[in-house]
Amino acid sequence: MCPNETPSGRPHPPRRLDSLFDSEAGSDVTFLVGPEPETWRFPGHRHILSEANPVFRAMLQGPLADTGPTVAIHDVDGKAFDLLLRFLYREDVVLGSIQTALATLYAAHKYLCAGLVRSCVLYLNDHLTTQNVLQVYQHVRVYCSHHQTRDLGLWIASAPPLTDCPEYSVGVDKDPNDNLDTMTCLCTSLLHNCLHYIDCHADQVLGDESVEDLTADDLRDIALRDTLAVSSEAVLFSALERWCNRECKRGKLSLSAENRRSVLGTELLLAPRYLLMTSHEFLSGPMQSGLLDQSESAVLMAQILNSPNKPEALTLPASVLERLRTPRRKHQGAPINLNTARAKLKVKSKKKKKCKDGLESPGKKCSSSCFVEYLFRALSCLFD
């Protein structure tokens, strides 16, 4: 068996096919990508794409394959598909913006291309800012195993250490292009880093207009975090007030107190730790907003002023009041260093390659029989 063959005897597809990327030569399929009138046209090669990617294999050569000369793909951005093909043909992708990286991440996930997912995740992780972190967070959580625990308003997104991902534990022998676990782990690690960034830059992130574009679930996950490092709970309340106003407008609802409170919901309404506010902050913000009813405002104000006469409200039992006066804890974790993990993987990959070529073996040197075996393999390939 030649060194470039699989155990079944089939040759590995060539790693670089630069001359065939963006080439009509030998093309036997055409992809029309994106909705009208933004459709892009791409020439393709069935055999090459089928060898390089399991989804293309099913699409082009499987029992339900489209055997026609043209394949229409409506749900993928044209530029993202261009980068997907570039990666499969050339393994050479340059991402230039957050929007392009997010669109390409979707294409890479759809086509189970873990190598391209890795490139997108690394780019997004390296370019997080207070203006885009919520956008990245909202998109990437769709691809994650987003396990959360909830206990008195404590919501935590768990992210496994990147070294637990299959590509790091199994090594480079496993094909990354069909490794769904690897892709999920990479995106979950990026989600962890997004939440860490939001925690550490809470004032700036919550003050950005992008918070108003979140879904209720996305906003709830952030607002109920016990590690959200806001300088004042008034910052969080202001963000929630802006969001519910925008949500009413999106739903064509009047900006009445009832509608605003309804779209916000009880959990989000009670997400700010009101009892950590000063009396001035509470009076000028929550109390004047109309989101809290009279009984809730009276209870919270009495608690803030430590009044001996403490009224009650059905929505504010003792357990809730205790949470509303508990300071948020400082974030003890750290972002996952994806670049360090990538560097470790490269070192591991080089060591494995040297060992396979008979140049190096962990713990022992290659024997003479090993050298002879590889010599015969090389000669057999030359004269085959």
TORKOL-336516 format. One record per residue (C-alpha): x, y, z; residue number from 1. Coordinates in Angstrom, 1 decimal. Each point is the difference from the previous one (the first is absolute). Layout:
BEGIN
+--------+--------+--------+-----+
!      u !      v !      w ! num !
+--------+--------+--------+-----+
!      X !      Y !      Z ! NUM !
...
+--------+--------+--------+-----+
end
This chain:
BEGIN
+--------+--------+--------+-----+
!      u !      v !      w ! num !
+--------+--------+--------+-----+
!    0.0 !    0.0 !    0.0 !   1 !
!    1.4 !    3.4 !   -1.0 !   2 !
!    0.4 !    2.5 !    2.8 !   3 !
!   -2.7 !    2.3 !   -1.5 !   4 !
!   -2.6 !   -2.8 !   -0.1 !   5 !
!   -2.7 !   -0.7 !    2.6 !   6 !
!   -0.2 !   -3.4 !    1.7 !   7 !
!   -2.6 !   -1.1 !   -2.6 !   8 !
!    2.5 !    0.6 !   -2.8 !   9 !
!   -1.8 !    3.1 !   -1.3 !  10 !
!    2.2 !    3.0 !   -0.6 !  11 !
!   -0.6 !    3.1 !    2.2 !  12 !
!   -1.4 !    2.9 !   -2.0 !  13 !
!    2.7 !    2.6 !   -0.8 !  14 !
!    0.3 !    2.6 !    2.8 !  15 !
!    0.4 !    2.9 !   -2.3 !  16 !
!   -1.9 !    0.5 !   -3.3 !  17 !
!    0.8 !    3.6 !   -0.7 !  18 !
!   -0.2 !   -0.3 !   -3.8 !  19 !
!   -3.6 !   -1.4 !    0.1 !  20 !
!   -1.4 !    2.6 !    2.5 !  21 !
!   -2.1 !    2.6 !   -1.9 !  22 !
!    0.7 !   -2.0 !   -3.2 !  23 !
!   -2.4 !   -1.1 !   -2.7 !  24 !
!    2.5 !   -2.6 !   -1.2 !  25 !
!   -1.5 !   -3.5 !    0.8 !  26 !
!   -2.9 !    1.5 !    1.8 !  27 !
!   -3.0 !   -2.3 !   -0.1 !  28 !
!   -2.4 !    1.8 !    2.4 !  29 !
!   -1.1 !    3.6 !    0.5 !  30 !
!   -1.2 !    1.4 !    3.3 !  31 !
!   -2.4 !    2.9 !    0.1 !  32 !
!    0.2 !    1.4 !    3.5 !  33 !
!   -2.0 !    2.5 !    1.9 !  34 !
!   -3.5 !    1.5 !   -0.5 !  35 !
!   -1.0 !    2.0 !   -3.1 !  36 !
!    1.2 !    2.5 !   -1.0 !  37 !
!    3.2 !   -0.5 !    2.0 !  38 !
!    0.7 !   -3.5 !   -1.5 !  39 !
!    3.6 !   -0.9 !   -0.6 !  40 !
!    1.3 !   -2.6 !   -2.6 !  41 !
!    2.8 !   -2.4 !    0.8 !  42 !
!    1.6 !   -2.7 !   -2.1 !  43 !
!    0.7 !   -3.3 !    1.8 !  44 !
!    1.5 !   -3.5 !   -0.3 !  45 !
!   -2.2 !   -2.8 !    1.3 !  46 !
!    2.8 !   -2.5 !    0.7 !  47 !
!    2.3 !    2.5 !    1.8 !  48 !
!   -2.8 !    1.5 !    2.2 !  49 !
!   -1.3 !   -3.5 !    0.8 !  50 !
!    3.4 !   -1.1 !    1.1 !  51 !
!    0.6 !    3.1 !    2.0 !  52 !
!   -3.3 !    0.3 !    1.9 !  53 !
!   -2.7 !   -2.4 !    1.2 !  54 !
!   -2.9 !    2.3 !   -0.6 !  55 !
!    1.0 !    0.6 !   -3.6 !  56 !
!    0.5 !   -3.7 !   -0.4 !  57 !
!   -3.6 !   -0.6 !    1.0 !  58 !
!   -1.2 !    2.9 !   -2.1 !  59 !
!    1.9 !   -1.0 !   -3.2 !  60 !
!    0.5 !   -3.7 !    0.2 !  61 !
!   -2.4 !   -1.4 !    2.6 !  62 !
!   -3.2 !   -2.0 !   -0.7 !  63 !
!   -2.0 !    3.2 !    0.1 !  64 !
!    2.6 !    2.1 !   -1.9 !  65 !
!   -0.9 !    2.7 !   -2.4 !  66 !
!    1.4 !   -1.3 !   -3.3 !  67 !
!   -0.9 !    3.1 !   -2.0 !  68 !
!    2.6 !    2.5 !   -1.2 !  69 !
!   -1.2 !    2.7 !    2.4 !  70 !
!   -0.5 !   -0.1 !    3.7 !  71 !
!   -1.9 !    2.9 !    1.7 !  72 !
!    0.8 !    1.0 !    3.6 !  73 !
!   -2.2 !    2.7 !    1.3 !  74 !
!    0.9 !    0.3 !    3.7 !  75 !
!    3.8 !    0.7 !   -0.2 !  76 !
!    1.6 !    3.4 !   -0.7 !  77 !
!    1.9 !    0.1 !   -3.3 !  78 !
!    3.2 !    1.4 !    1.6 !  79 !
!   -0.1 !   -2.6 !    2.7 !  80 !
!   -0.5 !   -2.8 !   -2.5 !  81 !
!    3.0 !    1.4 !   -2.0 !  82 !
!    2.1 !   -0.3 !    3.2 !  83 !
!   -1.3 !   -3.5 !    0.6 !  84 !
!    1.1 !   -1.2 !   -3.5 !  85 !
!    3.3 !    1.9 !    0.4 !  86 !
!    0.7 !   -1.9 !    3.2 !  87 !
!   -0.9 !   -3.4 !   -1.5 !  88 !
!    2.1 !    0.5 !   -3.1 !  89 !
!    2.9 !    2.0 !    1.5 !  90 !
!   -0.2 !    0.1 !    3.8 !  91 !
!    0.7 !    3.7 !   -0.3 !  92 !
!   -2.7 !    2.3 !    1.4 !  93 !
!    0.3 !    3.7 !    1.1 !  94 !
!   -2.9 !    1.4 !    1.9 !  95 !
!   -0.4 !    3.8 !   -0.2 !  96 !
!   -2.9 !    0.9 !    2.3 !  97 !
!   -2.3 !   -1.2 !    2.8 !  98 !
!   -2.9 !   -0.3 !   -2.4 !  99 !
!    1.9 !   -2.1 !   -2.5 ! 100 !
!    1.3 !   -2.2 !    2.8 ! 101 !
!   -3.5 !   -0.6 !    1.4 ! 102 !
!   -1.4 !   -0.8 !   -3.4 ! 103 !
!    2.9 !   -2.4 !   -0.7 ! 104 !
!   -0.4 !   -1.6 !    3.4 ! 105 !
!   -3.6 !   -0.9 !   -1.0 ! 106 !
!    1.2 !   -1.5 !   -3.4 ! 107 !
!    2.8 !   -1.9 !    1.8 ! 108 !
!   -2.5 !   -1.5 !    2.5 ! 109 !
!   -2.5 !   -0.9 !   -2.7 ! 110 !
!    2.7 !   -1.9 !   -2.0 ! 111 !
!    1.7 !   -1.5 !    3.1 ! 112 !
!    3.3 !    1.6 !   -0.8 ! 113 !
!    1.7 !    0.2 !    3.4 ! 114 !
!    3.2 !    1.5 !   -1.4 ! 115 !
!   -1.9 !    3.0 !   -1.3 ! 116 !
!   -2.0 !    0.2 !    3.3 ! 117 !
!    3.3 !    0.2 !    1.8 ! 118 !
!    1.2 !    2.9 !   -2.2 ! 119 !
!   -3.3 !    1.9 !    0.5 ! 120 !
!    0.1 !   -0.5 !    3.8 ! 121 !
!    3.6 !    1.1 !    0.3 ! 122 !
!   -0.8 !    3.2 !   -2.1 ! 123 !
!   -3.1 !    0.8 !    2.0 ! 124 !
!    1.8 !   -0.6 !    3.3 ! 125 !
!    2.9 !    2.3 !   -1.0 ! 126 !
!   -2.3 !    2.8 !   -1.1 ! 127 !
!   -2.6 !    0.3 !    2.9 ! 128 !
!   -0.9 !    3.6 !    0.9 ! 129 !
!   -2.7 !    1.6 !    2.0 ! 130 !
!   -1.8 !    0.8 !   -3.2 ! 131 !
!   -0.1 !   -3.5 !   -1.5 ! 132 !
!    0.2 !   -2.4 !    3.0 ! 133 !
!   -3.8 !   -0.3 !    0.3 ! 134 !
!   -0.4 !   -0.7 !   -3.7 ! 135 !
!    2.7 !   -2.7 !    0.2 ! 136 !
!   -1.6 !   -1.4 !    3.2 ! 137 !
!   -3.4 !   -0.1 !   -1.6 ! 138 !
!    1.1 !   -1.9 !   -3.1 ! 139 !
!    2.5 !   -2.4 !    1.6 ! 140 !
!   -2.3 !   -1.3 !    2.8 ! 141 !
!   -2.1 !   -1.6 !   -2.8 ! 142 !
!    2.8 !   -2.4 !   -0.7 ! 143 !
!    0.8 !   -0.8 !    3.7 ! 144 !
!   -0.9 !   -2.5 !    2.7 ! 145 !
!   -1.1 !    2.9 !    2.1 ! 146 !
!   -0.5 !   -1.6 !    3.4 ! 147 !
!   -1.1 !    2.4 !    2.7 ! 148 !
!   -0.7 !   -0.3 !    3.7 ! 149 !
!   -2.5 !    2.2 !    1.7 ! 150 !
!   -0.2 !    0.7 !    3.7 ! 151 !
!   -1.4 !    3.2 !    1.3 ! 152 !
!    0.8 !    1.9 !   -3.1 ! 153 !
!    3.4 !   -1.7 !   -0.5 ! 154 !
!    0.5 !   -0.9 !   -3.7 ! 155 !
!    3.3 !   -1.5 !   -1.1 ! 156 !
!    0.9 !   -1.1 !   -3.5 ! 157 !
!    2.4 !   -2.9 !    0.3 ! 158 !
!    2.8 !   -0.5 !   -2.5 ! 159 !
!    2.2 !   -3.0 !    0.1 ! 160 !
!    3.8 !    0.5 !   -0.1 ! 161 !
!    1.1 !    0.1 !   -3.6 ! 162 !
!    2.4 !   -2.8 !    0.7 ! 163 !
!   -3.0 !   -2.2 !    0.5 ! 164 !
!   -1.1 !    0.5 !   -3.6 ! 165 !
!    0.3 !   -3.2 !   -2.2 ! 166 !
!    2.6 !    1.6 !   -2.3 ! 167 !
!    2.4 !    0.6 !    3.0 ! 168 !
!   -0.6 !   -3.3 !    1.8 ! 169 !
!    0.0 !   -2.2 !   -3.1 ! 170 !
!    2.6 !    1.7 !   -2.1 ! 171 !
!    0.4 !    0.8 !   -3.7 ! 172 !
!   -0.8 !   -3.5 !   -1.3 ! 173 !
!   -3.7 !    0.7 !    0.4 ! 174 !
!   -1.6 !    1.8 !   -3.0 ! 175 !
!   -1.1 !    3.4 !    1.3 ! 176 !
!   -2.5 !    0.7 !   -2.7 ! 177 !
!   -2.6 !   -2.3 !    1.4 ! 178 !
!    0.6 !    0.5 !    3.7 ! 179 !
!   -3.1 !    1.6 !    1.4 ! 180 !
!    1.2 !   -0.3 !    3.5 ! 181 !
!    3.1 !    2.0 !   -0.8 ! 182 !
!   -2.1 !    2.8 !   -1.6 ! 183 !
!   -2.3 !    0.1 !    3.0 ! 184 !
!    2.9 !    0.1 !    2.4 ! 185 !
!    1.6 !    2.9 !   -1.9 ! 186 !
!   -3.2 !    2.0 !   -0.1 ! 187 !
!   -0.7 !   -0.7 !    3.6 ! 188 !
!    3.5 !    1.3 !    0.9 ! 189 !
!   -0.7 !    3.1 !   -2.0 ! 190 !
!   -3.3 !    0.4 !    1.8 ! 191 !
!    1.8 !   -0.2 !    3.3 ! 192 !
!    2.4 !    2.7 !   -1.1 ! 193 !
!   -2.9 !    2.2 !   -1.2 ! 194 !
!   -1.7 !   -0.3 !    3.4 ! 195 !
!    3.3 !    0.7 !    1.8 ! 196 !
!    0.5 !    3.1 !   -2.1 ! 197 !
!   -3.6 !    1.2 !    0.7 ! 198 !
!    0.5 !   -0.5 !    3.7 ! 199 !
!    3.2 !    2.0 !    0.1 ! 200 !
!   -1.2 !    2.8 !   -2.3 ! 201 !
!   -3.6 !    0.0 !    1.2 ! 202 !
!   -0.6 !    3.8 !    0.1 ! 203 !
!    1.3 !    0.6 !   -3.5 ! 204 !
!   -1.8 !   -3.1 !   -1.5 ! 205 !
!   -3.3 !    0.8 !    1.7 ! 206 !
!    0.3 !    3.6 !   -1.1 ! 207 !
!    0.4 !   -0.9 !   -3.7 ! 208 !
!   -3.0 !    0.1 !   -2.3 ! 209 !
!    0.5 !   -3.7 !   -1.0 ! 210 !
!   -1.5 !   -1.1 !    3.3 ! 211 !
!   -3.4 !    1.1 !   -1.4 ! 212 !
!    0.3 !   -2.5 !   -2.8 ! 213 !
!    0.3 !   -3.1 !    2.3 ! 214 !
!   -2.8 !   -2.5 !    0.4 ! 215 !
!   -1.6 !   -0.3 !    3.4 ! 216 !
!    1.8 !   -3.3 !    0.7 ! 217 !
!    3.4 !    1.5 !   -1.0 ! 218 !
!   -0.6 !    3.0 !    2.2 ! 219 !
!   -1.3 !   -2.1 !    2.9 ! 220 !
!    3.2 !   -2.1 !    0.0 ! 221 !
!    2.1 !    3.1 !    0.4 ! 222 !
!   -2.1 !    2.0 !    2.4 ! 223 !
!   -0.3 !   -2.8 !    2.5 ! 224 !
!    3.7 !   -0.8 !    0.1 ! 225 !
!    1.4 !    0.2 !    3.5 ! 226 !
!    3.4 !    1.1 !   -1.3 ! 227 !
!   -1.2 !    3.0 !   -2.1 ! 228 !
!    2.3 !    2.7 !    1.1 ! 229 !
!   -2.2 !    3.1 !   -0.3 ! 230 !
!    1.2 !    3.1 !    1.8 ! 231 !
!   -3.6 !    0.6 !    1.0 ! 232 !
!   -3.2 !   -2.0 !   -0.3 ! 233 !
!   -1.5 !    3.1 !   -1.6 ! 234 !
!    2.1 !   -0.8 !   -3.1 ! 235 !
!   -1.7 !   -3.3 !   -0.4 ! 236 !
!   -3.5 !    1.4 !    0.6 ! 237 !
!    0.6 !    2.7 !   -2.6 ! 238 !
!    0.9 !   -2.7 !   -2.5 ! 239 !
!   -3.1 !   -2.0 !    0.8 ! 240 !
!   -2.2 !    3.1 !   -0.3 ! 241 !
!    1.5 !    0.8 !   -3.4 ! 242 !
!   -0.5 !   -3.6 !   -1.2 ! 243 !
!   -3.6 !   -0.2 !    1.0 ! 244 !
!   -0.8 !    3.2 !   -1.7 ! 245 !
!    1.6 !   -1.3 !   -3.2 ! 246 !
!   -1.8 !   -3.3 !    0.4 ! 247 !
!   -3.4 !    1.7 !    0.2 ! 248 !
!    0.8 !    1.9 !   -3.2 ! 249 !
!    1.1 !   -3.2 !   -1.8 ! 250 !
!   -3.3 !   -1.6 !    1.1 ! 251 !
!   -2.1 !    3.1 !   -1.1 ! 252 !
!   -1.1 !    0.5 !    3.6 ! 253 !
!   -0.7 !    3.3 !    1.8 ! 254 !
!    2.6 !    1.0 !    2.5 ! 255 !
!   -2.3 !   -0.4 !    3.0 ! 256 !
!    1.3 !   -1.1 !    3.4 ! 257 !
!   -2.1 !   -3.3 !   -0.4 ! 258 !
!    1.5 !   -0.8 !   -3.4 ! 259 !
!    3.6 !    0.8 !    1.0 ! 260 !
!   -0.3 !   -2.0 !    3.1 ! 261 !
!   -1.6 !   -2.9 !   -1.9 ! 262 !
!    2.8 !   -0.3 !   -2.6 ! 263 !
!    2.6 !    0.3 !    2.7 ! 264 !
!   -1.4 !   -2.8 !    2.2 ! 265 !
!    0.4 !   -0.5 !    3.7 ! 266 !
!    3.5 !   -1.6 !   -0.2 ! 267 !
!    1.5 !    2.9 !   -1.9 ! 268 !
!   -1.9 !    2.6 !    2.0 ! 269 !
!    1.5 !   -1.4 !    3.2 ! 270 !
!    3.5 !   -0.6 !   -1.5 ! 271 !
!    1.5 !    3.3 !    1.3 ! 272 !
!    1.1 !   -0.1 !    3.7 ! 273 !
!   -2.2 !    3.0 !    0.9 ! 274 !
!    0.9 !   -0.1 !    3.7 ! 275 !
!    3.6 !    0.8 !   -1.0 ! 276 !
!   -1.0 !    3.3 !   -1.5 ! 277 !
!    0.1 !    3.3 !    1.8 ! 278 !
!   -3.3 !    1.7 !    0.7 ! 279 !
!    0.8 !    2.5 !   -2.7 ! 280 !
!    0.7 !   -2.7 !   -2.6 ! 281 !
!   -3.2 !   -1.8 !    0.9 ! 282 !
!   -2.2 !    3.2 !   -0.1 ! 283 !
!    1.4 !    1.3 !   -3.2 ! 284 !
!    0.0 !   -3.3 !   -1.8 ! 285 !
!   -2.3 !   -3.0 !    0.9 ! 286 !
!   -2.5 !    1.9 !    2.0 ! 287 !
!   -0.6 !    2.6 !   -2.8 ! 288 !
!    0.0 !   -2.6 !   -2.8 ! 289 !
!   -3.5 !   -1.4 !    0.8 ! 290 !
!    1.3 !   -3.6 !   -0.4 ! 291 !
!   -0.4 !   -0.7 !    3.7 ! 292 !
!   -3.5 !    0.3 !    1.5 ! 293 !
!   -0.7 !    2.1 !    3.1 ! 294 !
!    0.3 !   -2.9 !    2.5 ! 295 !
!    3.3 !   -1.1 !   -1.5 ! 296 !
!    1.4 !    3.5 !    0.1 ! 297 !
!   -1.1 !    0.6 !    3.6 ! 298 !
!    1.5 !   -3.3 !    1.2 ! 299 !
!    3.4 !    0.6 !   -1.8 ! 300 !
!    0.2 !    3.7 !    1.1 ! 301 !
!   -0.7 !   -1.0 !    3.6 ! 302 !
!    2.7 !   -2.6 !   -0.2 ! 303 !
!    2.5 !    2.4 !   -1.5 ! 304 !
!   -0.7 !    2.6 !    2.7 ! 305 !
!   -0.1 !   -2.7 !    2.7 ! 306 !
!   -3.4 !    1.3 !    1.1 ! 307 !
!   -1.4 !   -1.6 !    3.2 ! 308 !
!   -3.4 !   -0.3 !   -1.9 ! 309 !
!    0.6 !   -2.5 !   -2.7 ! 310 !
!   -3.0 !   -0.7 !   -2.3 ! 311 !
!   -0.4 !   -3.2 !   -2.0 ! 312 !
!   -0.6 !   -1.0 !   -3.6 ! 313 !
!   -0.9 !   -3.4 !   -1.4 ! 314 !
!    2.7 !    0.2 !   -2.6 ! 315 !
!    2.7 !    0.8 !    2.6 ! 316 !
!    0.2 !   -2.9 !    2.5 ! 317 !
!    2.8 !   -0.1 !    2.5 ! 318 !
!    2.1 !   -2.3 !   -2.2 ! 319 !
!   -0.2 !    2.5 !   -2.9 ! 320 !
!    0.9 !    2.9 !    2.3 ! 321 !
!    3.0 !   -1.9 !    1.2 ! 322 !
!    1.3 !   -0.4 !   -3.5 ! 323 !
!   -0.7 !    3.6 !   -0.9 ! 324 !
!    2.3 !    1.1 !    2.9 ! 325 !
!    2.8 !   -2.5 !   -0.7 ! 326 !
!    3.0 !    1.5 !   -1.8 ! 327 !
!    1.1 !   -1.6 !   -3.2 ! 328 !
!    3.2 !   -2.0 !    0.4 ! 329 !
!    3.2 !    0.7 !   -1.8 ! 330 !
!    0.8 !   -2.2 !   -3.0 ! 331 !
!    2.6 !   -2.5 !    1.1 ! 332 !
!    0.5 !   -1.7 !   -3.4 ! 333 !
!    2.0 !    0.9 !   -3.0 ! 334 !
!   -0.6 !    0.0 !   -3.7 ! 335 !
!    1.1 !   -3.2 !   -1.8 ! 336 !
!    3.2 !    0.7 !   -1.9 ! 337 !
!   -0.9 !   -1.4 !   -3.5 ! 338 !
!    3.3 !    1.2 !   -1.5 ! 339 !
!    2.1 !   -2.0 !    2.6 ! 340 !
!   -2.1 !   -3.1 !   -0.7 ! 341 !
!    0.5 !    0.5 !   -3.7 ! 342 !
!    3.8 !    0.2 !    0.5 ! 343 !
!    0.0 !   -3.2 !    2.0 ! 344 !
!   -1.9 !   -1.8 !   -2.7 ! 345 !
!    2.5 !    1.1 !   -2.6 ! 346 !
!    2.9 !   -1.3 !    2.1 ! 347 !
!   -1.8 !   -3.3 !    0.5 ! 348 !
!   -0.8 !   -0.2 !   -3.7 ! 349 !
!    3.7 !    0.5 !   -1.0 ! 350 !
!    1.1 !   -2.7 !    2.5 ! 351 !
!   -2.5 !   -2.5 !   -1.3 ! 352 !
!    1.1 !    0.7 !   -3.6 ! 353 !
!    3.6 !   -0.5 !    0.8 ! 354 !
!   -0.7 !   -3.2 !    1.8 ! 355 !
!   -2.1 !   -1.3 !   -3.0 ! 356 !
!    2.9 !    0.8 !   -2.4 ! 357 !
!    2.4 !   -2.0 !    2.2 ! 358 !
!    2.0 !    3.0 !    0.9 ! 359 !
!   -1.0 !    0.1 !    3.6 ! 360 !
!   -1.8 !   -2.2 !    2.5 ! 361 !
!   -1.0 !    0.9 !    3.5 ! 362 !
!    2.1 !   -1.9 !    2.5 ! 363 !
!    2.0 !   -2.0 !   -2.5 ! 364 !
!    1.9 !    0.4 !   -3.3 ! 365 !
!   -1.2 !   -1.6 !   -3.3 ! 366 !
!    1.4 !   -3.5 !   -0.5 ! 367 !
!    1.8 !   -1.0 !   -3.2 ! 368 !
!   -3.0 !   -2.2 !   -1.0 ! 369 !
!   -2.2 !    3.1 !    0.2 ! 370 !
!    2.4 !    1.9 !   -2.3 ! 371 !
!    0.0 !   -2.9 !   -2.5 ! 372 !
!   -3.8 !   -0.2 !    0.0 ! 373 !
!   -0.3 !    3.7 !   -0.8 ! 374 !
!    2.7 !   -0.2 !   -2.6 ! 375 !
!   -1.9 !   -2.8 !   -1.8 ! 376 !
!   -3.2 !    2.0 !    0.3 ! 377 !
!    1.6 !    3.0 !   -1.6 ! 378 !
!    1.5 !   -2.1 !   -2.8 ! 379 !
!   -3.3 !   -1.8 !   -0.7 ! 380 !
!   -1.8 !    3.4 !   -0.3 ! 381 !
!    2.7 !    1.2 !   -2.5 ! 382 !
!   -0.3 !   -3.1 !   -2.2 ! 383 !
!   -3.8 !   -0.5 !    0.3 ! 384 !
+--------+--------+--------+-----+
end
